[in-house]
Amino acid sequence: MVTDIMLAAALVLFFEGALYALFPDGMKRMMASALTMPSHVLRIVGLAAAILGVIFVWLIRG
């Protein structure tokens, strides 16, 4: 279980780092657009992403 959490954290760091390394201008635009979004929209998108992540892990580990 702890190994799975550490692996998940490492994958998040990898993908986040790759996005910033490969598309720095796109990431800047995305952050700027996030600043203009209402908080409730960001909250809903974040919750949906978290739920999808749990479902994917459940399906893969199932």
Residue frames as qw, qx, qy, qz and C-alpha x, y, z in Angstrom:
[[0.000, 0.886, 0.464, 0.000, 0.00, 0.00, 0.00],
 [0.274, -0.830, 0.113, 0.473, 2.72, 2.50, 0.94],
 [0.438, -0.158, 0.613, 0.638, 4.69, 1.47, -2.15],
 [0.268, 0.617, 0.658, 0.339, 1.63, 2.17, -4.31],
 [0.091, -0.952, -0.231, 0.179, 1.25, 5.64, -2.80],
 [0.380, -0.635, 0.358, 0.569, 4.92, 6.40, -3.34],
 [0.415, 0.147, 0.701, 0.562, 4.69, 5.17, -6.94],
 [0.153, 0.813, 0.542, 0.147, 1.63, 7.33, -7.54],
 [0.211, -0.909, 0.001, 0.360, 3.40, 10.39, -6.11],
 [0.436, -0.366, 0.542, 0.618, 6.43, 9.72, -8.31],
 [0.351, 0.429, 0.700, 0.450, 4.23, 9.43, -11.40],
 [0.019, 0.935, 0.346, -0.075, 2.49, 12.71, -10.57],
 [0.314, -0.766, 0.252, 0.501, 5.87, 14.43, -10.24],
 [0.462, -0.049, 0.670, 0.579, 7.03, 12.91, -13.53],
 [0.269, 0.633, 0.641, 0.342, 3.98, 13.98, -15.52],
 [0.105, -0.954, -0.187, 0.210, 3.84, 17.45, -13.94],
 [0.391, -0.620, 0.384, 0.562, 7.53, 17.98, -14.63],
 [0.439, 0.161, 0.699, 0.541, 7.21, 16.70, -18.19],
 [0.187, 0.827, 0.513, 0.132, 4.33, 19.08, -18.91],
 [0.174, -0.936, 0.036, 0.303, 6.26, 22.09, -17.62],
 [0.458, -0.421, 0.552, 0.555, 9.42, 21.02, -19.49],
 [0.385, 0.262, 0.737, 0.489, 7.69, 20.30, -22.80],
 [0.031, 0.699, 0.517, 0.493, 4.99, 23.02, -22.82],
 [0.318, -0.277, -0.411, 0.808, 6.08, 25.92, -20.57],
 [0.151, -0.031, -0.145, -0.977, 4.05, 28.56, -22.43],
 [0.519, -0.322, -0.641, -0.465, 0.96, 26.36, -22.49],
 [0.516, -0.395, -0.666, 0.367, 1.25, 25.77, -18.76],
 [0.125, -0.156, -0.206, 0.958, 1.52, 29.53, -18.17],
 [0.355, -0.163, -0.381, -0.838, -1.65, 30.08, -20.22],
 [0.570, -0.363, -0.726, -0.127, -3.42, 27.32, -18.31],
 [0.390, -0.334, -0.549, 0.660, -2.46, 28.87, -14.95],
 [0.061, 0.054, -0.016, -0.997, -3.61, 32.31, -16.12],
 [0.484, -0.253, -0.530, -0.648, -6.96, 30.89, -17.23],
 [0.534, -0.359, -0.737, 0.206, -7.32, 29.07, -13.90],
 [0.186, -0.180, -0.370, 0.892, -7.00, 32.42, -12.11],
 [0.308, -0.020, -0.178, -0.934, -10.03, 33.73, -13.97],
 [0.502, -0.260, -0.773, -0.288, -12.21, 30.66, -13.29],
 [0.575, -0.572, 0.107, -0.575, -14.65, 30.74, -10.40],
 [0.188, -0.435, 0.825, -0.308, -13.55, 28.68, -7.40],
 [0.760, 0.062, 0.503, -0.407, -16.55, 26.36, -7.60],
 [0.803, 0.529, -0.204, -0.183, -15.63, 25.35, -11.17],
 [0.282, 0.592, -0.728, 0.199, -12.06, 24.54, -10.13],
 [0.464, -0.261, 0.718, -0.448, -13.40, 22.58, -7.16],
 [0.864, 0.256, 0.240, -0.361, -15.72, 20.52, -9.38],
 [0.686, 0.599, -0.413, -0.026, -12.98, 19.82, -11.94],
 [0.027, 0.542, -0.775, 0.324, -10.55, 18.85, -9.17],
 [0.646, -0.103, 0.610, -0.447, -13.10, 16.55, -7.55],
 [0.874, 0.408, 0.003, -0.265, -13.90, 14.93, -10.90],
 [0.490, 0.625, -0.599, 0.105, -10.19, 14.37, -11.58],
 [0.244, -0.412, 0.782, -0.400, -9.71, 12.84, -8.13],
 [0.797, 0.091, 0.429, -0.414, -12.67, 10.50, -8.60],
 [0.803, 0.532, -0.232, -0.137, -11.44, 9.45, -12.04],
 [0.206, 0.619, -0.724, 0.226, -8.01, 8.78, -10.58],
 [0.501, -0.230, 0.723, -0.416, -9.46, 6.54, -7.88],
 [0.868, 0.308, 0.198, -0.335, -11.55, 4.68, -10.46],
 [0.631, 0.627, -0.456, -0.021, -8.52, 4.14, -12.71],
 [0.039, -0.499, 0.807, -0.313, -6.43, 2.84, -9.81],
 [0.686, -0.034, 0.571, -0.450, -9.29, 0.57, -8.76],
 [0.858, 0.448, -0.022, -0.251, -9.63, -0.80, -12.30],
 [0.472, 0.642, -0.595, 0.103, -5.90, -1.30, -12.76],
 [0.107, -0.400, 0.815, -0.405, -5.30, -2.86, -9.34],
 [0.781, -0.053, 0.113, -0.612, -8.65, -4.72, -9.39]]
